Amino acid sequence: MIFAQIFDTINNGLLVIDREMTVKYWNRWMAMHSGISVEKIVGTSLFSHFPELDRPNFRRNCKSVFQFGNFCYFSQRLHKYIFPMQAQGSLADTFDYMQQSCSIGPLRNQNNEIEMLYISIQDVTEVVSYQKKLISMNNTDMLTGVYNRNYMESHLSKEIERCRRYDHTMSLLMIDVDLFKTINDSYGHPCGDYALKTICERILANIRKSDSLIRYGGDEFCIIMPETTGKDAYRVAEIVRRSICDRPFTFGGDTFSTTISVGVAAYNRDNDDVESMLKKADDALYCAKQSGRNSVT
């Protein structure tokens, strides 16, 4: 087949199957990335090499193409991949499998009858990796590496909706570094930056991976704690508070101490939304500051 010379040089996967799911064509890209040679797969059932494809969704789409002559598209956003193949290069450390966008279309004979169909596979792993990095940059505080306020607003809303729908618990901590301005004034802004990053490290060491630490602004932070009652959140807040005040900070030869104040708010199904949760936590934080700082309210 003269066109095979072209199909074997394109940077996409291409295969052809008949109505019995027998592989009739397998281009060089497919052989290289799957590790299955042309000689081994052509003339055999596709499912004998990829049994995970033998499922109702894939068969239904193939049947639709054969019957109606339409085109079918498998989006990476929904399916991640169709053929389990290893991601290439450094991306193999990020993704278990190559991320793929796939399309299926009909192949007609001289009588305009649909005799076979083709499946085209595009490797979009690099694009998906880039998208993930953009999302992470949009949701991450550049100084501390924790989530930023942009992430908090959307995530808190989702958590509240989840609690409302499934009658679950959730708590919110509002944290403020006590007299943070004195650190900047006494030791300089680089020292202040160091203090904020170290405070975040200590907080992260004492909360769960399912909890979200957020830099709310300046020296103020939030922690969204799903599946957590107010009592449990208060206990964690005390552990976090002690991790800050009990250990001094050292920067550039200077040693200093600082403390935090924490406000705790538990989700109330009857009347809480994003605004009310933030207000409750902020009011509790204000009480903690008014009571002499270095406390949890």
Wavefront OBJ file of the C-alpha trace (Angstrom):
o trace
v 0.000 0.000 0.000
v 1.683 3.188 -1.199
v 0.041 5.326 1.486
v 1.684 3.158 4.148
v 4.910 5.018 3.408
v 3.208 8.173 4.668
v 1.306 6.495 7.524
v 4.532 5.030 8.881
v 6.209 8.427 9.137
v 3.423 10.475 10.769
v 3.736 11.248 14.475
v 0.358 9.703 15.290
v -0.822 6.180 15.921
v -2.953 4.619 13.191
v -4.582 1.218 12.985
v -7.351 -0.359 10.917
v -9.759 -3.063 12.125
v -12.611 -4.946 10.464
v -16.036 -5.814 11.851
v -14.620 -8.785 13.757
v -12.128 -6.485 15.485
v -9.250 -8.077 13.562
v -6.287 -5.762 13.063
v -5.676 -5.132 9.358
v -3.106 -2.340 9.624
v -0.738 -1.201 12.390
v 1.581 1.712 11.669
v 5.138 2.192 12.872
v 4.106 4.634 15.638
v 1.790 2.014 17.155
v 4.483 -0.654 16.995
v 7.066 1.631 18.589
v 4.925 2.847 21.492
v 3.012 -0.352 22.209
v 5.966 -2.682 21.863
v 3.856 -4.949 19.624
v 5.286 -5.525 16.166
v 3.293 -5.420 12.934
v 3.975 -9.094 12.321
v 2.635 -10.078 15.707
v -0.616 -8.110 15.688
v -1.858 -7.885 12.080
v -4.388 -10.635 11.418
v -5.178 -11.123 15.107
v -7.953 -9.815 17.354
v -7.321 -6.364 18.815
v -8.799 -7.578 22.100
v -6.278 -10.397 22.418
v -3.564 -7.752 22.808
v -5.662 -5.093 24.575
v -8.327 -6.931 26.608
v -9.179 -3.740 28.498
v -10.732 -2.388 25.274
v -13.277 -5.213 25.245
v -15.907 -3.245 27.077
v -19.428 -2.034 26.151
v -18.469 1.607 25.606
v -15.736 0.871 23.067
v -17.761 -1.804 21.250
v -20.806 0.478 21.121
v -18.823 3.294 19.527
v -17.254 0.986 16.950
v -20.674 -0.461 16.116
v -22.067 3.055 15.642
v -19.286 3.915 13.161
v -19.888 0.705 11.193
v -23.651 1.179 11.169
v -24.063 4.894 10.529
v -20.713 5.968 9.069
v -20.249 8.678 11.682
v -17.081 9.648 13.510
v -16.363 8.999 17.178
v -13.982 10.939 19.394
v -12.468 9.853 22.714
v -11.431 12.969 24.620
v -8.422 12.826 26.927
v -10.351 14.871 29.490
v -12.886 12.064 29.875
v -10.902 8.914 29.125
v -7.238 9.864 29.795
v -6.110 7.202 27.310
v -7.452 4.342 25.189
v -4.323 2.266 24.637
v -2.170 1.828 27.767
v 1.264 2.955 26.602
v 4.128 4.366 28.625
v 4.588 8.137 28.622
v 7.863 9.252 27.085
v 10.925 10.893 28.638
v 10.590 12.927 31.829
v 6.786 12.818 31.570
v 6.923 9.148 32.572
v 7.538 10.350 36.149
v 4.315 12.377 36.107
v 1.889 10.116 34.232
v 1.364 6.374 34.570
v 0.366 6.198 30.911
v 0.574 8.333 27.793
v -2.380 10.735 27.639
v -4.259 10.294 24.361
v -6.932 11.856 22.199
v -8.420 9.250 19.855
v -10.797 9.318 16.904
v -12.577 6.520 15.044
v -13.867 6.821 11.490
v -15.268 4.615 8.691
v -13.369 3.203 5.697
v -15.522 2.472 2.616
v -14.897 0.150 -0.314
v -15.519 0.904 -4.007
v -19.242 0.239 -3.521
v -19.378 2.885 -0.779
v -19.958 0.197 1.819
v -18.292 0.523 5.204
v -15.854 -2.353 5.311
v -13.420 -1.341 8.026
v -12.724 1.483 10.430
v -9.598 3.341 11.430
v -8.487 4.470 14.873
v -6.160 7.449 15.135
v -4.235 8.117 18.369
v -2.574 11.411 19.263
v -0.127 11.705 22.160
v -1.235 14.798 24.147
v 0.778 14.078 27.306
v 2.962 17.154 26.906
v -0.078 19.397 26.396
v -1.817 17.944 29.472
v 1.348 18.418 31.527
v 1.555 22.062 30.446
v -2.118 22.604 31.315
v -1.585 21.109 34.768
v 1.363 23.449 35.350
v -0.726 26.475 34.348
v -3.528 25.425 36.693
v -1.035 24.896 39.501
v 0.545 28.322 38.927
v -2.906 29.931 38.955
v -3.763 28.283 42.280
v -0.396 28.474 44.060
v 1.152 31.220 46.165
v 4.571 31.907 44.659
v 6.347 32.635 47.967
v 5.180 29.791 50.188
v 4.116 27.175 47.628
v 0.734 26.628 49.327
v -2.624 27.341 47.701
v -3.646 30.948 47.091
v -6.881 32.877 47.583
v -8.036 32.121 44.052
v -8.030 28.403 44.893
v -9.708 28.939 48.257
v -12.803 30.634 46.879
v -13.631 27.814 44.482
v -12.544 24.953 46.764
v -14.417 26.197 49.833
v -17.567 26.556 47.758
v -17.237 22.947 46.529
v -16.631 21.641 50.056
v -19.684 23.427 51.405
v -21.814 22.069 48.576
v -20.513 18.559 49.300
v -21.389 18.917 52.987
v -24.837 20.229 52.140
v -25.556 17.401 49.702
v -24.233 14.489 51.764
v -24.726 15.897 55.265
v -20.995 15.747 56.032
v -18.843 17.838 58.349
v -16.200 20.416 57.529
v -14.258 23.058 59.442
v -12.337 26.181 58.504
v -9.337 27.619 60.350
v -8.332 31.252 59.948
v -4.723 31.908 61.028
v -2.898 35.192 61.569
v 0.790 35.612 62.460
v 0.939 37.755 65.582
v 2.806 41.069 65.223
v 4.323 39.970 61.928
v 5.252 43.560 61.041
v 7.819 43.584 63.847
v 9.706 40.716 62.153
v 9.993 42.690 58.926
v 10.917 45.879 60.796
v 13.488 44.203 63.055
v 15.137 41.703 60.704
v 14.143 42.745 57.173
v 11.708 41.448 54.575
v 13.848 38.451 53.515
v 13.601 37.245 57.110
v 9.848 37.833 57.032
v 9.581 35.741 53.878
v 11.600 32.994 55.543
v 9.279 33.078 58.558
v 6.171 32.719 56.390
v 7.644 29.774 54.481
v 8.753 28.057 57.695
v 5.352 28.594 59.303
v 3.735 26.925 56.291
v 6.128 23.982 56.546
v 5.279 23.488 60.210
v 1.546 23.721 59.552
v 1.728 21.217 56.693
v 3.600 18.786 58.939
v 0.641 18.758 61.333
v -2.371 18.525 59.022
v -3.630 15.811 56.665
v -3.014 15.642 52.940
v -6.761 16.040 52.462
v -6.637 19.413 54.258
v -5.888 22.515 52.183
v -3.526 25.199 53.473
v -4.127 28.538 51.784
v -2.337 31.854 51.968
v -5.328 34.154 52.325
v -3.250 37.309 52.095
v -0.114 38.816 53.649
v 0.479 36.981 56.922
v -2.991 35.421 57.059
v -3.731 31.788 56.197
v -6.722 29.451 56.020
v -7.035 25.697 56.378
v -10.023 23.915 54.841
v -10.558 20.659 56.738
v -13.105 18.271 55.189
v -14.762 15.574 57.328
v -13.751 17.428 60.491
v -15.929 18.543 63.383
v -15.323 21.818 65.196
v -13.980 19.909 68.207
v -11.427 18.018 66.122
v -10.477 21.178 64.223
v -9.859 22.974 67.532
v -7.550 20.147 68.638
v -5.538 20.386 65.391
v -5.409 24.176 65.680
v -3.826 23.856 69.127
v -1.193 21.446 67.782
v -0.416 23.862 64.954
v -0.242 26.826 67.335
v 2.253 25.039 69.595
v 4.401 24.001 66.616
v 4.925 27.716 65.903
v 5.419 29.151 69.390
v 7.474 26.321 70.902
v 10.313 26.416 68.368
v 12.376 29.552 67.645
v 13.266 30.673 64.128
v 16.826 31.277 62.939
v 17.718 33.401 59.921
v 21.026 35.026 58.984
v 22.477 34.557 62.439
v 19.397 36.025 64.159
v 17.131 33.934 66.368
v 13.584 35.069 67.097
v 10.216 33.700 68.105
v 6.706 34.341 66.826
v 3.202 33.109 67.519
v -0.085 32.695 65.712
v -3.729 33.259 66.568
v -6.353 30.903 65.160
v -10.097 31.173 64.627
v -12.082 27.958 64.194
v -15.434 27.697 62.400
v -17.443 24.490 61.906
v -19.915 24.075 59.053
v -23.567 24.461 60.037
v -25.936 22.854 57.530
v -28.822 25.180 58.367
v -27.331 28.521 57.408
v -23.711 28.354 56.199
v -22.347 29.432 52.818
v -18.891 30.649 51.786
v -19.446 34.157 53.099
v -20.834 33.063 56.473
v -18.102 30.461 56.994
v -15.397 33.033 56.342
v -17.102 35.529 58.634
v -17.414 33.004 61.483
v -13.747 32.052 61.185
v -12.690 35.701 60.937
v -14.799 36.657 63.974
v -13.251 33.800 65.954
v -9.789 34.942 64.877
v -10.586 38.484 66.022
v -11.567 37.121 69.451
v -8.311 35.148 69.629
v -6.323 38.315 68.869
v -8.307 40.361 71.393
v -7.777 37.775 74.104
v -4.018 38.327 73.985
v -2.872 36.491 70.847
v -1.134 33.101 70.670
v -4.483 31.404 71.225
v -7.266 29.448 69.516
v -10.905 30.533 69.621
l 1 2 3 4 5 6 7 8 9 10 11 12 13 14 15 16 17 18 19 20 21 22 23 24 25 26 27 28 29 30 31 32 33 34 35 36 37 38 39 40 41 42 43 44 45 46 47 48 49 50 51 52 53 54 55 56 57 58 59 60 61 62 63 64 65 66 67 68 69 70 71 72 73 74 75 76 77 78 79 80 81 82 83 84 85 86 87 88 89 90 91 92 93 94 95 96 97 98 99 100 101 102 103 104 105 106 107 108 109 110 111 112 113 114 115 116 117 118 119 120 121 122 123 124 125 126 127 128 129 130 131 132 133 134 135 136 137 138 139 140 141 142 143 144 145 146 147 148 149 150 151 152 153 154 155 156 157 158 159 160 161 162 163 164 165 166 167 168 169 170 171 172 173 174 175 176 177 178 179 180 181 182 183 184 185 186 187 188 189 190 191 192 193 194 195 196 197 198 199 200 201 202 203 204 205 206 207 208 209 210 211 212 213 214 215 216 217 218 219 220 221 222 223 224 225 226 227 228 229 230 231 232 233 234 235 236 237 238 239 240 241 242 243 244 245 246 247 248 249 250 251 252 253 254 255 256 257 258 259 260 261 262 263 264 265 266 267 268 269 270 271 272 273 274 275 276 277 278 279 280 281 282 283 284 285 286 287 288 289 290 291 292 293 294 295 296 297
